[in-house]
């Protein structure tokens, strides 16, 4: 996902913010770990926001596939079971 965002959406502000975090060789191990964790957190937020927007479009059109965070092991569930919280 990170590679896709960097190559296709590199002009967007949120993606530029993430890619501006540079891990340098001279950084301490603690700082490198903090930067990696921050980049992962920001990429996760972008992914989740994109999934939410996609799911909203699917819900409004009443067709398409939802992208859910976790899928249950039982089958026979409707897309209505995966709607975002109204609150």
GIHU-V382947 format. One record per residue. N is the residue number from 0. RES is the residue in one small letter. PSI is psi in radians with two decimals (NA if undefined). OMEGA is omega as a letter, one per 30 degrees, with the letter a starting at -180 (NA if undefined). D_LAST is the distance of its C-alpha to the last C-alpha in Angstrom with 1 decimal. Layout:
# GIHU-V382947
N|RES|PSI|OMEGA|D_LAST / N|RES|PSI|OMEGA|D_LAST
This chain:
# GIHU-V382947
0|x|-0.71|a|29.0 / 1|x|-0.72|l|30.3 / 2|x|-0.73|l|33.5 / 3|x|-0.82|a|31.8 / 4|x|-0.71|a|29.8 / 5|x|-0.63|a|33.0 / 6|x|-0.61|a|35.2 / 7|x|-0.64|a|33.1 / 8|x|0.51|a|30.6 / 9|x|-0.31|a|32.8 / 10|x|-0.14|a|32.7 / 11|x|2.53|a|29.0 / 12|x|-0.79|a|28.2 / 13|x|-0.68|l|25.7 / 14|x|-0.71|l|28.3 / 15|x|-0.63|l|31.1 / 16|x|-0.73|a|29.4 / 17|x|-0.77|a|29.3 / 18|x|-0.28|l|32.8 / 19|x|-0.23|l|34.2 / 20|x|1.89|a|33.8 / 21|x|2.27|l|37.3 / 22|x|2.01|a|38.6 / 23|x|2.69|l|42.3 / 24|x|-0.55|a|45.1 / 25|x|-0.15|l|45.9 / 26|x|2.57|l|42.5 / 27|x|2.83|a|42.6 / 28|x|-0.65|l|41.1 / 29|x|-0.76|l|38.4 / 30|x|-0.70|l|37.5 / 31|x|-0.77|l|37.6 / 32|x|-0.74|l|35.2 / 33|x|-0.74|l|32.8 / 34|x|-0.74|l|33.0 / 35|x|-0.74|a|32.5 / 36|x|-0.67|l|29.4 / 37|x|-0.74|l|28.0 / 38|x|-0.75|l|28.8 / 39|x|-0.75|a|27.2 / 40|x|-0.78|a|23.9 / 41|x|-0.69|l|23.9 / 42|x|-0.69|l|24.9 / 43|x|-0.72|l|22.1 / 44|x|-0.74|l|19.5 / 45|x|-0.75|l|21.2 / 46|x|-0.80|a|21.4 / 47|x|-0.67|l|17.7 / 48|x|-0.72|l|16.9 / 49|x|-0.73|l|19.5 / 50|x|-0.73|l|18.3 / 51|x|-0.82|l|14.8 / 52|x|-0.73|l|16.6 / 53|x|-0.80|a|19.0 / 54|x|-0.62|l|16.6 / 55|x|-0.73|l|15.0 / 56|x|-0.70|l|18.6 / 57|x|-0.75|a|19.5 / 58|x|-0.76|a|16.7 / 59|x|-0.69|a|17.9 / 60|x|-0.28|a|21.5 / 61|x|0.56|l|21.1 / 62|x|2.69|a|23.7 / 63|x|-3.09|a|24.1 / 64|x|2.35|l|23.2 / 65|x|2.58|l|19.8 / 66|x|1.91|a|20.1 / 67|x|2.65|a|18.4 / 68|x|-0.82|l|18.7 / 69|x|2.51|l|20.4 / 70|x|2.37|l|22.1 / 71|x|2.73|l|22.9 / 72|x|-0.35|l|26.6 / 73|x|2.61|a|26.5 / 74|x|3.11|l|26.8 / 75|x|0.30|l|25.9 / 76|x|2.57|a|22.1 / 77|x|2.82|l|20.5 / 78|x|-0.38|l|18.3 / 79|x|-0.39|l|15.7 / 80|x|-0.17|a|15.5 / 81|x|0.32|a|14.3 / 82|x|2.60|l|11.4 / 83|x|2.69|a|8.7 / 84|x|2.31|a|5.4 / 85|x|-0.20|l|3.8 / 86|x|NA|NA|0.0
